[in-house]
Amino acid sequence: MAEKTIPILPCPSVPELVEFYEHLGFTVDLVQTRPNPYAALSYGGGIELQFFGLKSVVPAESLATCYITTDRVDELYTAFRAGLKAAYGRVPTRGVPRIGQLKDTSYGMRQFLITDPGGNCLRIGQPTGAPTEHAPAPPEPFARALHNAWLIGVSKGDPAPAVRILDRAFAKETPADAGEHYRALVLRADLAVQLDDPATARSRLAEAAALPLTDTERASLADERMRAQDITAELE
């Protein structure tokens, strides 16, 4: 018999969690109310998640997480993003629940993060073929700051020190080109949203929108442009 691992994650409300995953397109395989609240859900035949009710869980403080590997990360991102937009009227980029940006990471994965109403973080990624250990930070000062700010602010989920890194770079260094500048501005806006600083988010997005980008640069920034669109919509 082939072995299989199924994460069992906590949540304060099983019904709320089930509703959320139904918005994403998951199939509800089991919902149990007694003797203990419990649910089992699946997606596409390859993703299985189970949840147990625990009223003491504080979603905003939860550290529960799991990694889901796939060979169709763009497809899943598109489907989950669309499901959330249909359910909430927008793509939630801050608070709980929320979805992060799809991105090619420096550790060989193209991935995004999604946090459910219980505070559980799903990291969903597809190997890019690059080495899966962390690549060294770029030698150029601005690129190095952007690299480190992403790792700390998004991958680690600690936006405050990431903001300090990025703001220092904006003040002292020069981006290599408009594309790098755009990536940094959108990341800074994203971090501002996480820190409940909408004024900074709006100003950085306005700066990004004003940058003169070539068609090639615009194509290479598709992920960041989609993220800017989602943040802008949530700030309206």
C-alpha positions as CSV (number, residue, x, y, z in Angstrom):
1,M,0.0,0.0,0.0
2,A,1.3,3.4,-0.9
3,E,1.6,5.8,2.0
4,K,-0.1,9.2,2.0
5,T,0.2,12.2,4.3
6,I,-2.8,14.3,5.1
7,P,-2.3,17.5,7.2
8,I,-4.8,17.9,10.1
9,L,-5.0,21.6,10.9
10,P,-6.8,23.5,13.7
11,C,-9.5,26.2,13.3
12,P,-12.0,27.9,15.7
13,S,-15.0,27.3,13.5
14,V,-15.3,24.2,11.2
15,P,-18.4,25.5,9.4
16,E,-16.7,28.8,8.5
17,L,-13.6,26.9,7.3
18,V,-15.7,24.5,5.1
19,E,-17.5,27.5,3.5
20,F,-14.2,29.1,2.7
21,Y,-12.7,26.0,1.0
22,E,-15.9,25.5,-0.9
23,H,-15.4,29.0,-2.4
24,L,-12.0,27.8,-3.6
25,G,-13.6,24.8,-5.3
26,F,-12.8,22.1,-2.7
27,T,-15.1,19.1,-2.3
28,V,-16.4,18.5,1.2
29,D,-15.8,14.8,1.9
30,L,-16.8,14.8,5.6
31,V,-18.2,17.2,8.2
32,Q,-18.6,15.9,11.7
33,T,-20.1,17.9,14.6
34,R,-20.0,15.3,17.4
35,P,-18.2,14.2,19.4
36,N,-15.6,16.7,18.0
37,P,-16.0,19.2,15.2
38,Y,-14.0,17.8,12.2
39,A,-13.9,18.2,8.4
40,A,-12.2,16.5,5.5
41,L,-11.8,18.3,2.1
42,S,-10.2,17.5,-1.2
43,Y,-9.4,19.3,-4.4
44,G,-8.7,17.7,-7.8
45,G,-7.9,14.3,-6.5
46,G,-4.4,15.2,-5.3
47,I,-5.0,17.7,-2.4
48,E,-6.5,16.5,0.8
49,L,-6.8,18.6,4.0
50,Q,-8.5,17.8,7.3
51,F,-9.4,20.2,10.1
52,F,-10.4,20.0,13.7
53,G,-12.3,22.5,15.8
54,L,-10.4,24.3,18.5
55,K,-12.1,27.3,20.0
56,S,-8.9,28.6,21.6
57,V,-7.2,29.2,18.2
58,V,-6.6,32.9,17.4
59,P,-6.4,33.0,13.5
60,A,-4.2,36.1,13.3
61,E,-1.7,34.4,15.6
62,S,-1.7,30.9,14.2
63,L,1.5,29.3,13.1
64,A,-0.1,26.3,11.5
65,T,1.1,25.7,7.9
66,C,1.6,23.0,5.3
67,Y,3.2,22.8,1.9
68,I,1.4,21.6,-1.2
69,T,3.4,20.8,-4.3
70,T,1.8,20.8,-7.7
71,D,2.6,20.9,-11.4
72,R,-0.1,23.5,-12.1
73,V,0.5,26.3,-9.7
74,D,-0.6,29.0,-12.2
75,E,-3.9,27.2,-12.7
76,L,-4.5,26.8,-9.0
77,Y,-3.7,30.4,-8.4
78,T,-6.1,31.6,-11.1
79,A,-8.9,29.3,-9.7
80,F,-8.4,30.2,-6.1
81,R,-8.1,33.9,-6.8
82,A,-11.3,33.8,-8.9
83,G,-13.2,31.9,-6.2
84,L,-12.2,34.4,-3.5
85,K,-13.1,37.3,-5.7
86,A,-16.5,35.8,-6.4
87,A,-17.2,35.1,-2.7
88,Y,-15.9,38.4,-1.3
89,G,-16.3,40.8,-4.2
90,R,-12.5,41.4,-4.2
91,V,-9.3,39.4,-3.8
92,P,-8.4,39.6,-0.1
93,T,-4.8,40.7,0.2
94,R,-4.6,41.4,4.0
95,G,-5.9,40.1,7.2
96,V,-7.5,36.7,7.5
97,P,-8.4,35.1,5.1
98,R,-6.0,36.3,2.4
99,I,-4.0,35.2,-0.6
100,G,-0.5,36.3,-1.5
101,Q,1.2,37.0,-4.8
102,L,2.2,34.3,-7.2
103,K,6.0,34.5,-7.5
104,D,9.1,32.7,-8.7
105,T,11.1,32.4,-5.5
106,S,14.9,32.4,-5.0
107,Y,14.6,28.8,-3.7
108,G,13.5,27.0,-6.9
109,M,9.7,27.2,-6.4
110,R,7.0,29.2,-8.2
111,Q,4.5,29.6,-5.3
112,F,1.8,31.5,-3.5
113,L,0.5,31.6,0.0
114,I,-3.1,31.4,1.1
115,T,-4.3,31.9,4.7
116,D,-7.7,30.4,5.6
117,P,-10.1,31.8,8.2
118,G,-8.5,29.6,10.8
119,G,-5.1,31.2,10.2
120,N,-3.7,28.2,8.5
121,C,-1.1,29.1,5.9
122,L,-1.0,26.9,2.7
123,R,2.1,27.3,0.7
124,I,1.4,26.0,-2.8
125,G,4.3,25.7,-5.1
126,Q,5.7,24.2,-8.3
127,P,9.4,23.4,-8.8
128,T,11.0,25.7,-11.4
129,G,14.0,23.4,-12.0
130,A,16.4,25.7,-10.2
131,P,18.1,24.5,-7.0
132,T,15.7,24.3,-4.0
133,E,18.2,25.7,-1.5
134,H,18.2,29.5,-1.0
135,A,20.1,31.3,-3.7
136,P,22.6,33.8,-2.4
137,A,21.4,37.4,-2.2
138,P,22.4,39.5,-5.2
139,P,25.5,41.6,-4.8
140,E,23.9,44.8,-6.0
141,P,22.7,46.8,-3.0
142,F,19.1,47.5,-4.2
143,A,18.6,44.0,-5.6
144,R,19.9,42.6,-2.3
145,A,17.5,44.7,-0.3
146,L,14.6,43.6,-2.5
147,H,15.6,40.0,-2.2
148,N,15.9,40.1,1.6
149,A,12.7,42.2,2.1
150,W,10.7,39.6,0.2
151,L,12.1,36.7,2.2
152,I,11.5,38.4,5.5
153,G,8.3,40.2,4.8
154,V,6.4,37.7,2.7
155,S,7.9,34.2,3.0
156,K,8.6,34.6,6.7
157,G,5.6,36.8,7.3
158,D,7.3,39.6,9.2
159,P,6.5,42.8,7.4
160,A,7.9,45.4,9.8
161,P,11.7,44.6,9.4
162,A,11.1,44.1,5.7
163,V,9.8,47.6,5.4
164,R,12.9,49.0,7.1
165,I,15.1,47.1,4.7
166,L,13.2,48.4,1.7
167,D,12.8,52.0,2.8
168,R,16.5,52.2,3.5
169,A,17.2,51.0,0.0
170,F,14.8,53.5,-1.5
171,A,16.6,56.3,0.4
172,K,20.1,55.3,-0.4
173,E,20.3,53.0,-3.5
174,T,19.1,53.1,-7.1
175,P,17.2,50.3,-8.8
176,A,18.9,48.7,-11.8
177,D,16.0,49.3,-14.1
178,A,12.3,50.1,-14.2
179,G,11.3,46.5,-13.8
180,E,13.3,46.2,-10.5
181,H,11.9,49.5,-9.3
182,Y,8.3,48.3,-10.1
183,R,8.8,45.1,-8.2
184,A,10.1,47.0,-5.2
185,L,7.2,49.5,-5.2
186,V,4.6,46.8,-5.4
187,L,6.3,44.8,-2.6
188,R,6.4,48.0,-0.5
189,A,2.7,48.5,-1.1
190,D,2.0,44.9,-0.1
191,L,3.9,45.3,3.1
192,A,2.1,48.5,3.9
193,V,-1.2,46.8,3.5
194,Q,-0.2,44.1,5.9
195,L,0.8,46.8,8.4
196,D,-2.6,48.7,7.9
197,D,-0.9,51.6,6.3
198,P,-3.2,52.3,3.3
199,A,-1.7,55.8,2.6
200,T,1.7,54.4,1.9
201,A,0.3,51.5,-0.1
202,R,-1.6,54.0,-2.4
203,S,1.4,56.2,-2.9
204,R,3.7,53.4,-3.8
205,L,1.2,51.9,-6.2
206,A,0.8,55.3,-7.8
207,E,4.6,55.5,-8.2
208,A,4.6,52.1,-9.8
209,A,1.8,53.0,-12.2
210,A,3.7,56.1,-13.3
211,L,6.9,54.2,-14.3
212,P,7.6,54.0,-18.0
213,L,7.7,50.3,-18.8
214,T,8.6,48.6,-22.1
215,D,6.3,45.9,-23.5
216,T,9.0,43.3,-22.5
217,E,9.1,44.7,-18.9
218,R,5.3,44.7,-18.6
219,A,5.3,41.0,-19.7
220,S,7.9,40.1,-17.2
221,L,6.0,41.9,-14.4
222,A,2.7,40.0,-15.0
223,D,2.7,38.6,-11.4
224,E,3.5,42.0,-9.8
225,R,0.9,43.8,-12.0
226,M,-1.8,41.4,-11.0
227,R,-0.8,41.9,-7.3
228,A,-1.0,45.7,-7.7
229,Q,-4.4,45.3,-9.3
230,D,-5.6,43.2,-6.3
231,I,-4.2,45.6,-3.7
232,T,-5.7,48.6,-5.5
233,A,-9.1,47.0,-5.6
234,E,-9.0,46.2,-1.9
235,L,-8.0,49.8,-1.0
236,E,-10.9,51.3,-2.9
